[in-house]
């Protein structure tokens, strides 16, 4: 029997509301079909978008952002905080999980950029750079049968506002060998003035069609769908965007090559009654498992290290991350 033909779709959003566009993105992730790849292109106006497990108060100057009419949004993926405006283009690959291929997805983006004579390359944690400056970063979310990979493209982003709204730890900046967040990033239009949002959209669509083939169907998502509205209400809610940021009895923080982590613990009578993990790690599942491993267990170094160490037993690919964390905790005076 012949293999089933790949189904491909391109979706462009005409809305600039981050909460709506992220609701559509999550809706598509919930409903992508077997053997299907969707390419979703969208923009937002004046937004700071944080990763699923980040503390907004430590990543963003929230008051200044909202006073200036901007919005805070929280992704369903991991990774760090980014600033976006109408000079930024967002891309999202949504697919049958069996079709997930990070190298192919990033190459689709890289080829579209290279069409403009830009000598771009892969760097760091799935970043794209030119001349040592980052113009694109990616993050990921996975369900049992579907996968999502989304990222930014800085075309003509207001870098002054980026510096104004984003808070970046001194450790993170030092690890990049630069002295400010603005020094780390650059706009593609500064490399080639012919690059605009519209010209990049056209190049991306052509690159997607070249890599994925098939008869690409261009569709729109019905805004009136009940599930889209429910997801919009979630993404717009204070609870999702800001969440609970309680005071902790003990807090540890460190930066590793794969990202920052902060462990906040509430302790009563020697037991950990609450464990909240903030991190820009790309592996959301790991962050959630760390929290679950500590909650309800003794506040002793050996017990904590033992509980966290067990995570690697069921997921060998996480061993290096777990070894970093347990090695660090072993140095703490607990």
MARLUMKOL-87196 format. One record per residue (C-alpha): x, y, z; residue in three letters; residue number from 1. Coordinates in steps of 0.05 Angstrom, whole numbers, plus 5000, padded with zeros to 4 digits. Example, Ala and Ser with C-alpha at 12.3 -4.5 7.8 and 13.67 -1.06 7.14 Angstrom:
BEGIN
{c1:5246&c2:4910&c3:5156&baza:ALA&lotor:1} $
{c1:5273&c2:4979&c3:5143&baza:SER&lotor:2} $
//
This chain:
BEGIN
{c1:5000&c2:5000&c3:5000&baza:UNK&lotor:1} $
{c1:5027&c2:5069&c3:4981&baza:UNK&lotor:2} $
{c1:5046&c2:5115&c3:5037&baza:UNK&lotor:3} $
{c1:4993&c2:5167&c3:5055&baza:UNK&lotor:4} $
{c1:5005&c2:5234&c3:5022&baza:UNK&lotor:5} $
{c1:5031&c2:5288&c3:5068&baza:UNK&lotor:6} $
{c1:4978&c2:5341&c3:5084&baza:UNK&lotor:7} $
{c1:5004&c2:5412&c3:5089&baza:UNK&lotor:8} $
{c1:4969&c2:5477&c3:5108&baza:UNK&lotor:9} $
{c1:4991&c2:5550&c3:5113&baza:UNK&lotor:10} $
{c1:4954&c2:5596&c3:5161&baza:UNK&lotor:11} $
{c1:4965&c2:5671&c3:5166&baza:UNK&lotor:12} $
{c1:4934&c2:5711&c3:5223&baza:UNK&lotor:13} $
{c1:4909&c2:5781&c3:5210&baza:UNK&lotor:14} $
{c1:4900&c2:5795&c3:5284&baza:UNK&lotor:15} $
{c1:4955&c2:5827&c3:5327&baza:UNK&lotor:16} $
{c1:4928&c2:5805&c3:5395&baza:UNK&lotor:17} $
{c1:4978&c2:5756&c3:5426&baza:UNK&lotor:18} $
{c1:4926&c2:5721&c3:5469&baza:UNK&lotor:19} $
{c1:4882&c2:5706&c3:5408&baza:UNK&lotor:20} $
{c1:4941&c2:5683&c3:5365&baza:UNK&lotor:21} $
{c1:4965&c2:5637&c3:5420&baza:UNK&lotor:22} $
{c1:4895&c2:5610&c3:5429&baza:UNK&lotor:23} $
{c1:4893&c2:5593&c3:5355&baza:UNK&lotor:24} $
{c1:4962&c2:5561&c3:5360&baza:UNK&lotor:25} $
{c1:4940&c2:5517&c3:5418&baza:UNK&lotor:26} $
{c1:4875&c2:5499&c3:5382&baza:UNK&lotor:27} $
{c1:4914&c2:5476&c3:5321&baza:UNK&lotor:28} $
{c1:4960&c2:5435&c3:5365&baza:UNK&lotor:29} $
{c1:4899&c2:5400&c3:5395&baza:UNK&lotor:30} $
{c1:4869&c2:5385&c3:5326&baza:UNK&lotor:31} $
{c1:4926&c2:5373&c3:5277&baza:UNK&lotor:32} $
{c1:4912&c2:5308&c3:5241&baza:UNK&lotor:33} $
{c1:4954&c2:5247&c3:5227&baza:UNK&lotor:34} $
{c1:5007&c2:5259&c3:5172&baza:UNK&lotor:35} $
{c1:4994&c2:5334&c3:5173&baza:UNK&lotor:36} $
{c1:5041&c2:5394&c3:5179&baza:UNK&lotor:37} $
{c1:5013&c2:5464&c3:5191&baza:UNK&lotor:38} $
{c1:5055&c2:5527&c3:5181&baza:UNK&lotor:39} $
{c1:5026&c2:5586&c3:5220&baza:UNK&lotor:40} $
{c1:5051&c2:5657&c3:5210&baza:UNK&lotor:41} $
{c1:5030&c2:5713&c3:5257&baza:UNK&lotor:42} $
{c1:5048&c2:5779&c3:5290&baza:UNK&lotor:43} $
{c1:5032&c2:5814&c3:5355&baza:UNK&lotor:44} $
{c1:5035&c2:5886&c3:5377&baza:UNK&lotor:45} $
{c1:5079&c2:5908&c3:5436&baza:UNK&lotor:46} $
{c1:5083&c2:5842&c3:5475&baza:UNK&lotor:47} $
{c1:5130&c2:5809&c3:5524&baza:UNK&lotor:48} $
{c1:5122&c2:5734&c3:5518&baza:UNK&lotor:49} $
{c1:5149&c2:5691&c3:5573&baza:UNK&lotor:50} $
{c1:5162&c2:5616&c3:5576&baza:UNK&lotor:51} $
{c1:5113&c2:5569&c3:5611&baza:UNK&lotor:52} $
{c1:5153&c2:5564&c3:5675&baza:UNK&lotor:53} $
{c1:5181&c2:5634&c3:5682&baza:UNK&lotor:54} $
{c1:5166&c2:5685&c3:5736&baza:UNK&lotor:55} $
{c1:5139&c2:5747&c3:5700&baza:UNK&lotor:56} $
{c1:5161&c2:5795&c3:5754&baza:UNK&lotor:57} $
{c1:5234&c2:5774&c3:5744&baza:UNK&lotor:58} $
{c1:5232&c2:5773&c3:5668&baza:UNK&lotor:59} $
{c1:5192&c2:5835&c3:5651&baza:UNK&lotor:60} $
{c1:5181&c2:5906&c3:5674&baza:UNK&lotor:61} $
{c1:5107&c2:5890&c3:5676&baza:UNK&lotor:62} $
{c1:5082&c2:5957&c3:5702&baza:UNK&lotor:63} $
{c1:5119&c2:5997&c3:5648&baza:UNK&lotor:64} $
{c1:5095&c2:5949&c3:5594&baza:UNK&lotor:65} $
{c1:5022&c2:5954&c3:5613&baza:UNK&lotor:66} $
{c1:5025&c2:6030&c3:5624&baza:UNK&lotor:67} $
{c1:5051&c2:6036&c3:5553&baza:UNK&lotor:68} $
{c1:4992&c2:5994&c3:5526&baza:UNK&lotor:69} $
{c1:5032&c2:5930&c3:5518&baza:UNK&lotor:70} $
{c1:5011&c2:5860&c3:5538&baza:UNK&lotor:71} $
{c1:5044&c2:5803&c3:5577&baza:UNK&lotor:72} $
{c1:5033&c2:5734&c3:5547&baza:UNK&lotor:73} $
{c1:5055&c2:5665&c3:5571&baza:UNK&lotor:74} $
{c1:5072&c2:5610&c3:5522&baza:UNK&lotor:75} $
{c1:5054&c2:5537&c3:5528&baza:UNK&lotor:76} $
{c1:5127&c2:5523&c3:5512&baza:UNK&lotor:77} $
{c1:5190&c2:5530&c3:5553&baza:UNK&lotor:78} $
{c1:5248&c2:5577&c3:5540&baza:UNK&lotor:79} $
{c1:5260&c2:5650&c3:5558&baza:UNK&lotor:80} $
{c1:5225&c2:5717&c3:5552&baza:UNK&lotor:81} $
{c1:5222&c2:5754&c3:5486&baza:UNK&lotor:82} $
{c1:5197&c2:5822&c3:5464&baza:UNK&lotor:83} $
{c1:5155&c2:5827&c3:5401&baza:UNK&lotor:84} $
{c1:5121&c2:5883&c3:5363&baza:UNK&lotor:85} $
{c1:5096&c2:5893&c3:5292&baza:UNK&lotor:86} $
{c1:5168&c2:5891&c3:5268&baza:UNK&lotor:87} $
{c1:5172&c2:5818&c3:5291&baza:UNK&lotor:88} $
{c1:5146&c2:5758&c3:5253&baza:UNK&lotor:89} $
{c1:5126&c2:5694&c3:5289&baza:UNK&lotor:90} $
{c1:5128&c2:5626&c3:5256&baza:UNK&lotor:91} $
{c1:5098&c2:5561&c3:5283&baza:UNK&lotor:92} $
{c1:5104&c2:5490&c3:5258&baza:UNK&lotor:93} $
{c1:5048&c2:5446&c3:5283&baza:UNK&lotor:94} $
{c1:5049&c2:5373&c3:5263&baza:UNK&lotor:95} $
{c1:5036&c2:5300&c3:5274&baza:UNK&lotor:96} $
{c1:5089&c2:5283&c3:5326&baza:UNK&lotor:97} $
{c1:5116&c2:5228&c3:5280&baza:UNK&lotor:98} $
{c1:5135&c2:5283&c3:5230&baza:UNK&lotor:99} $
{c1:5173&c2:5326&c3:5280&baza:UNK&lotor:100} $
{c1:5243&c2:5341&c3:5252&baza:UNK&lotor:101} $
{c1:5277&c2:5400&c3:5285&baza:UNK&lotor:102} $
{c1:5334&c2:5404&c3:5235&baza:UNK&lotor:103} $
{c1:5286&c2:5405&c3:5177&baza:UNK&lotor:104} $
{c1:5242&c2:5458&c3:5210&baza:UNK&lotor:105} $
{c1:5301&c2:5504&c3:5226&baza:UNK&lotor:106} $
{c1:5329&c2:5493&c3:5156&baza:UNK&lotor:107} $
{c1:5263&c2:5516&c3:5127&baza:UNK&lotor:108} $
{c1:5270&c2:5582&c3:5165&baza:UNK&lotor:109} $
{c1:5345&c2:5589&c3:5150&baza:UNK&lotor:110} $
{c1:5335&c2:5578&c3:5076&baza:UNK&lotor:111} $
{c1:5281&c2:5632&c3:5073&baza:UNK&lotor:112} $
{c1:5328&c2:5681&c3:5107&baza:UNK&lotor:113} $
{c1:5387&c2:5662&c3:5063&baza:UNK&lotor:114} $
{c1:5346&c2:5680&c3:5001&baza:UNK&lotor:115} $
{c1:5360&c2:5752&c3:5019&baza:UNK&lotor:116} $
{c1:5435&c2:5743&c3:5017&baza:UNK&lotor:117} $
{c1:5440&c2:5740&c3:5093&baza:UNK&lotor:118} $
{c1:5496&c2:5695&c3:5118&baza:UNK&lotor:119} $
{c1:5456&c2:5666&c3:5176&baza:UNK&lotor:120} $
{c1:5474&c2:5605&c3:5216&baza:UNK&lotor:121} $
{c1:5451&c2:5560&c3:5274&baza:UNK&lotor:122} $
{c1:5476&c2:5577&c3:5343&baza:UNK&lotor:123} $
{c1:5465&c2:5561&c3:5417&baza:UNK&lotor:124} $
{c1:5398&c2:5531&c3:5438&baza:UNK&lotor:125} $
{c1:5365&c2:5529&c3:5370&baza:UNK&lotor:126} $
{c1:5379&c2:5603&c3:5356&baza:UNK&lotor:127} $
{c1:5393&c2:5634&c3:5288&baza:UNK&lotor:128} $
{c1:5446&c2:5688&c3:5285&baza:UNK&lotor:129} $
{c1:5481&c2:5733&c3:5235&baza:UNK&lotor:130} $
{c1:5546&c2:5768&c3:5251&baza:UNK&lotor:131} $
{c1:5543&c2:5741&c3:5322&baza:UNK&lotor:132} $
{c1:5474&c2:5773&c3:5335&baza:UNK&lotor:133} $
{c1:5412&c2:5733&c3:5348&baza:UNK&lotor:134} $
{c1:5351&c2:5747&c3:5303&baza:UNK&lotor:135} $
{c1:5311&c2:5684&c3:5317&baza:UNK&lotor:136} $
{c1:5299&c2:5638&c3:5376&baza:UNK&lotor:137} $
{c1:5255&c2:5576&c3:5382&baza:UNK&lotor:138} $
{c1:5214&c2:5539&c3:5435&baza:UNK&lotor:139} $
{c1:5174&c2:5474&c3:5435&baza:UNK&lotor:140} $
{c1:5113&c2:5439&c3:5462&baza:UNK&lotor:141} $
{c1:5093&c2:5366&c3:5455&baza:UNK&lotor:142} $
{c1:5029&c2:5326&c3:5465&baza:UNK&lotor:143} $
{c1:5020&c2:5251&c3:5458&baza:UNK&lotor:144} $
{c1:5008&c2:5254&c3:5383&baza:UNK&lotor:145} $
{c1:5025&c2:5325&c3:5362&baza:UNK&lotor:146} $
{c1:5083&c2:5373&c3:5366&baza:UNK&lotor:147} $
{c1:5094&c2:5448&c3:5363&baza:UNK&lotor:148} $
{c1:5156&c2:5488&c3:5346&baza:UNK&lotor:149} $
{c1:5150&c2:5563&c3:5345&baza:UNK&lotor:150} $
{c1:5199&c2:5621&c3:5341&baza:UNK&lotor:151} $
{c1:5211&c2:5694&c3:5328&baza:UNK&lotor:152} $
{c1:5243&c2:5731&c3:5270&baza:UNK&lotor:153} $
{c1:5267&c2:5801&c3:5285&baza:UNK&lotor:154} $
{c1:5254&c2:5840&c3:5221&baza:UNK&lotor:155} $
{c1:5248&c2:5912&c3:5245&baza:UNK&lotor:156} $
{c1:5235&c2:5904&c3:5319&baza:UNK&lotor:157} $
{c1:5241&c2:5965&c3:5365&baza:UNK&lotor:158} $
{c1:5303&c2:5946&c3:5403&baza:UNK&lotor:159} $
{c1:5296&c2:6006&c3:5449&baza:UNK&lotor:160} $
{c1:5231&c2:5978&c3:5475&baza:UNK&lotor:161} $
{c1:5261&c2:5909&c3:5479&baza:UNK&lotor:162} $
{c1:5314&c2:5937&c3:5527&baza:UNK&lotor:163} $
{c1:5261&c2:5976&c3:5565&baza:UNK&lotor:164} $
{c1:5214&c2:5919&c3:5580&baza:UNK&lotor:165} $
{c1:5258&c2:5857&c3:5587&baza:UNK&lotor:166} $
{c1:5297&c2:5842&c3:5650&baza:UNK&lotor:167} $
{c1:5356&c2:5796&c3:5637&baza:UNK&lotor:168} $
{c1:5398&c2:5769&c3:5693&baza:UNK&lotor:169} $
{c1:5471&c2:5790&c3:5698&baza:UNK&lotor:170} $
{c1:5491&c2:5717&c3:5697&baza:UNK&lotor:171} $
{c1:5456&c2:5706&c3:5630&baza:UNK&lotor:172} $
{c1:5487&c2:5767&c3:5598&baza:UNK&lotor:173} $
{c1:5556&c2:5749&c3:5625&baza:UNK&lotor:174} $
{c1:5550&c2:5679&c3:5596&baza:UNK&lotor:175} $
{c1:5540&c2:5711&c3:5527&baza:UNK&lotor:176} $
{c1:5601&c2:5755&c3:5534&baza:UNK&lotor:177} $
{c1:5562&c2:5820&c3:5523&baza:UNK&lotor:178} $
{c1:5541&c2:5877&c3:5568&baza:UNK&lotor:179} $
{c1:5468&c2:5886&c3:5551&baza:UNK&lotor:180} $
{c1:5408&c2:5849&c3:5523&baza:UNK&lotor:181} $
{c1:5406&c2:5896&c3:5463&baza:UNK&lotor:182} $
{c1:5477&c2:5879&c3:5445&baza:UNK&lotor:183} $
{c1:5458&c2:5806&c3:5436&baza:UNK&lotor:184} $
{c1:5403&c2:5815&c3:5383&baza:UNK&lotor:185} $
{c1:5396&c2:5847&c3:5315&baza:UNK&lotor:186} $
{c1:5344&c2:5861&c3:5261&baza:UNK&lotor:187} $
{c1:5348&c2:5828&c3:5193&baza:UNK&lotor:188} $
{c1:5328&c2:5894&c3:5159&baza:UNK&lotor:189} $
{c1:5393&c2:5924&c3:5185&baza:UNK&lotor:190} $
{c1:5430&c2:5871&c3:5145&baza:UNK&lotor:191} $
{c1:5388&c2:5878&c3:5082&baza:UNK&lotor:192} $
{c1:5337&c2:5936&c3:5077&baza:UNK&lotor:193} $
{c1:5297&c2:5895&c3:5026&baza:UNK&lotor:194} $
{c1:5275&c2:5849&c3:5082&baza:UNK&lotor:195} $
{c1:5205&c2:5868&c3:5106&baza:UNK&lotor:196} $
{c1:5150&c2:5830&c3:5141&baza:UNK&lotor:197} $
{c1:5114&c2:5818&c3:5074&baza:UNK&lotor:198} $
{c1:5176&c2:5797&c3:5036&baza:UNK&lotor:199} $
{c1:5196&c2:5749&c3:5092&baza:UNK&lotor:200} $
{c1:5126&c2:5718&c3:5094&baza:UNK&lotor:201} $
{c1:5131&c2:5704&c3:5019&baza:UNK&lotor:202} $
{c1:5201&c2:5674&c3:5026&baza:UNK&lotor:203} $
{c1:5179&c2:5631&c3:5085&baza:UNK&lotor:204} $
{c1:5119&c2:5604&c3:5048&baza:UNK&lotor:205} $
{c1:5161&c2:5587&c3:4988&baza:UNK&lotor:206} $
{c1:5212&c2:5552&c3:5032&baza:UNK&lotor:207} $
{c1:5158&c2:5513&c3:5069&baza:UNK&lotor:208} $
{c1:5129&c2:5489&c3:5003&baza:UNK&lotor:209} $
{c1:5198&c2:5469&c3:4977&baza:UNK&lotor:210} $
{c1:5214&c2:5429&c3:5040&baza:UNK&lotor:211} $
{c1:5146&c2:5397&c3:5053&baza:UNK&lotor:212} $
{c1:5116&c2:5393&c3:4983&baza:UNK&lotor:213} $
{c1:5045&c2:5371&c3:4972&baza:UNK&lotor:214} $
{c1:4987&c2:5416&c3:4953&baza:UNK&lotor:215} $
{c1:4991&c2:5470&c3:5006&baza:UNK&lotor:216} $
{c1:4923&c2:5492&c3:5029&baza:UNK&lotor:217} $
{c1:4916&c2:5563&c3:5056&baza:UNK&lotor:218} $
{c1:4862&c2:5567&c3:5109&baza:UNK&lotor:219} $
{c1:4834&c2:5613&c3:5163&baza:UNK&lotor:220} $
{c1:4813&c2:5591&c3:5233&baza:UNK&lotor:221} $
{c1:4741&c2:5609&c3:5252&baza:UNK&lotor:222} $
{c1:4745&c2:5658&c3:5310&baza:UNK&lotor:223} $
{c1:4674&c2:5639&c3:5332&baza:UNK&lotor:224} $
{c1:4694&c2:5568&c3:5351&baza:UNK&lotor:225} $
{c1:4678&c2:5555&c3:5424&baza:UNK&lotor:226} $
{c1:4745&c2:5521&c3:5438&baza:UNK&lotor:227} $
{c1:4783&c2:5580&c3:5408&baza:UNK&lotor:228} $
{c1:4744&c2:5628&c3:5453&baza:UNK&lotor:229} $
{c1:4757&c2:5584&c3:5515&baza:UNK&lotor:230} $
{c1:4831&c2:5583&c3:5499&baza:UNK&lotor:231} $
{c1:4831&c2:5658&c3:5488&baza:UNK&lotor:232} $
{c1:4800&c2:5668&c3:5557&baza:UNK&lotor:233} $
{c1:4855&c2:5624&c3:5587&baza:UNK&lotor:234} $
{c1:4912&c2:5662&c3:5552&baza:UNK&lotor:235} $
{c1:4883&c2:5730&c3:5571&baza:UNK&lotor:236} $
{c1:4871&c2:5711&c3:5644&baza:UNK&lotor:237} $
{c1:4913&c2:5740&c3:5700&baza:UNK&lotor:238} $
{c1:4919&c2:5671&c3:5730&baza:UNK&lotor:239} $
{c1:4953&c2:5642&c3:5668&baza:UNK&lotor:240} $
{c1:4997&c2:5702&c3:5652&baza:UNK&lotor:241} $
{c1:5020&c2:5721&c3:5722&baza:UNK&lotor:242} $
{c1:5001&c2:5661&c3:5764&baza:UNK&lotor:243} $
{c1:5018&c2:5651&c3:5836&baza:UNK&lotor:244} $
{c1:5084&c2:5680&c3:5859&baza:UNK&lotor:245} $
{c1:5084&c2:5662&c3:5934&baza:UNK&lotor:246} $
{c1:5137&c2:5678&c3:5985&baza:UNK&lotor:247} $
{c1:5182&c2:5618&c3:6000&baza:UNK&lotor:248} $
{c1:5219&c2:5597&c3:6061&baza:UNK&lotor:249} $
{c1:5279&c2:5576&c3:6020&baza:UNK&lotor:250} $
{c1:5300&c2:5594&c3:5950&baza:UNK&lotor:251} $
{c1:5359&c2:5570&c3:5908&baza:UNK&lotor:252} $
{c1:5379&c2:5598&c3:5841&baza:UNK&lotor:253} $
{c1:5433&c2:5579&c3:5790&baza:UNK&lotor:254} $
{c1:5450&c2:5584&c3:5717&baza:UNK&lotor:255} $
{c1:5473&c2:5524&c3:5676&baza:UNK&lotor:256} $
{c1:5493&c2:5519&c3:5602&baza:UNK&lotor:257} $
{c1:5422&c2:5497&c3:5586&baza:UNK&lotor:258} $
{c1:5387&c2:5553&c3:5624&baza:UNK&lotor:259} $
{c1:5370&c2:5584&c3:5690&baza:UNK&lotor:260} $
{c1:5332&c2:5551&c3:5747&baza:UNK&lotor:261} $
{c1:5303&c2:5576&c3:5812&baza:UNK&lotor:262} $
{c1:5275&c2:5528&c3:5864&baza:UNK&lotor:263} $
{c1:5226&c2:5558&c3:5914&baza:UNK&lotor:264} $
{c1:5206&c2:5516&c3:5974&baza:UNK&lotor:265} $
{c1:5157&c2:5524&c3:6031&baza:UNK&lotor:266} $
{c1:5174&c2:5479&c3:6090&baza:UNK&lotor:267} $
{c1:5133&c2:5458&c3:6150&baza:UNK&lotor:268} $
{c1:5158&c2:5412&c3:6205&baza:UNK&lotor:269} $
{c1:5214&c2:5387&c3:6160&baza:UNK&lotor:270} $
{c1:5170&c2:5371&c3:6100&baza:UNK&lotor:271} $
{c1:5167&c2:5408&c3:6034&baza:UNK&lotor:272} $
{c1:5095&c2:5432&c3:6029&baza:UNK&lotor:273} $
{c1:5104&c2:5471&c3:5965&baza:UNK&lotor:274} $
{c1:5156&c2:5467&c3:5910&baza:UNK&lotor:275} $
{c1:5154&c2:5517&c3:5852&baza:UNK&lotor:276} $
{c1:5206&c2:5515&c3:5797&baza:UNK&lotor:277} $
{c1:5219&c2:5576&c3:5753&baza:UNK&lotor:278} $
{c1:5263&c2:5563&c3:5692&baza:UNK&lotor:279} $
{c1:5276&c2:5583&c3:5621&baza:UNK&lotor:280} $
{c1:5295&c2:5511&c3:5605&baza:UNK&lotor:281} $
{c1:5266&c2:5486&c3:5539&baza:UNK&lotor:282} $
{c1:5244&c2:5420&c3:5570&baza:UNK&lotor:283} $
{c1:5178&c2:5438&c3:5604&baza:UNK&lotor:284} $
{c1:5166&c2:5366&c3:5626&baza:UNK&lotor:285} $
{c1:5231&c2:5365&c3:5665&baza:UNK&lotor:286} $
{c1:5212&c2:5428&c3:5703&baza:UNK&lotor:287} $
{c1:5144&c2:5398&c3:5721&baza:UNK&lotor:288} $
{c1:5175&c2:5332&c3:5744&baza:UNK&lotor:289} $
{c1:5225&c2:5369&c3:5789&baza:UNK&lotor:290} $
{c1:5168&c2:5404&c3:5825&baza:UNK&lotor:291} $
{c1:5129&c2:5339&c3:5833&baza:UNK&lotor:292} $
{c1:5192&c2:5302&c3:5858&baza:UNK&lotor:293} $
{c1:5203&c2:5351&c3:5915&baza:UNK&lotor:294} $
{c1:5132&c2:5364&c3:5939&baza:UNK&lotor:295} $
{c1:5112&c2:5328&c3:6002&baza:UNK&lotor:296} $
{c1:5181&c2:5300&c3:6017&baza:UNK&lotor:297} $
{c1:5232&c2:5314&c3:6072&baza:UNK&lotor:298} $
{c1:5272&c2:5378&c3:6069&baza:UNK&lotor:299} $
{c1:5340&c2:5343&c3:6072&baza:UNK&lotor:300} $
{c1:5395&c2:5347&c3:6021&baza:UNK&lotor:301} $
{c1:5402&c2:5272&c3:6013&baza:UNK&lotor:302} $
{c1:5327&c2:5263&c3:6005&baza:UNK&lotor:303} $
{c1:5321&c2:5319&c3:5953&baza:UNK&lotor:304} $
{c1:5381&c2:5295&c3:5913&baza:UNK&lotor:305} $
{c1:5354&c2:5223&c3:5915&baza:UNK&lotor:306} $
{c1:5284&c2:5243&c3:5892&baza:UNK&lotor:307} $
{c1:5311&c2:5287&c3:5835&baza:UNK&lotor:308} $
{c1:5361&c2:5233&c3:5815&baza:UNK&lotor:309} $
{c1:5304&c2:5184&c3:5803&baza:UNK&lotor:310} $
{c1:5278&c2:5226&c3:5745&baza:UNK&lotor:311} $
{c1:5338&c2:5205&c3:5703&baza:UNK&lotor:312} $
{c1:5323&c2:5132&c3:5714&baza:UNK&lotor:313} $
{c1:5260&c2:5138&c3:5672&baza:UNK&lotor:314} $
{c1:5289&c2:5187&c3:5622&baza:UNK&lotor:315} $
{c1:5363&c2:5175&c3:5607&baza:UNK&lotor:316} $
{c1:5364&c2:5233&c3:5558&baza:UNK&lotor:317} $
{c1:5355&c2:5279&c3:5618&baza:UNK&lotor:318} $
{c1:5414&c2:5251&c3:5658&baza:UNK&lotor:319} $
{c1:5461&c2:5308&c3:5642&baza:UNK&lotor:320} $
{c1:5410&c2:5359&c3:5665&baza:UNK&lotor:321} $
{c1:5395&c2:5320&c3:5729&baza:UNK&lotor:322} $
{c1:5469&c2:5311&c3:5744&baza:UNK&lotor:323} $
{c1:5478&c2:5386&c3:5738&baza:UNK&lotor:324} $
{c1:5421&c2:5400&c3:5787&baza:UNK&lotor:325} $
{c1:5439&c2:5346&c3:5838&baza:UNK&lotor:326} $
{c1:5513&c2:5366&c3:5835&baza:UNK&lotor:327} $
{c1:5493&c2:5438&c3:5849&baza:UNK&lotor:328} $
{c1:5446&c2:5420&c3:5906&baza:UNK&lotor:329} $
{c1:5501&c2:5379&c3:5938&baza:UNK&lotor:330} $
{c1:5542&c2:5443&c3:5946&baza:UNK&lotor:331} $
{c1:5486&c2:5478&c3:5984&baza:UNK&lotor:332} $
{c1:5485&c2:5483&c3:6059&baza:UNK&lotor:333} $
{c1:5418&c2:5450&c3:6072&baza:UNK&lotor:334} $
//
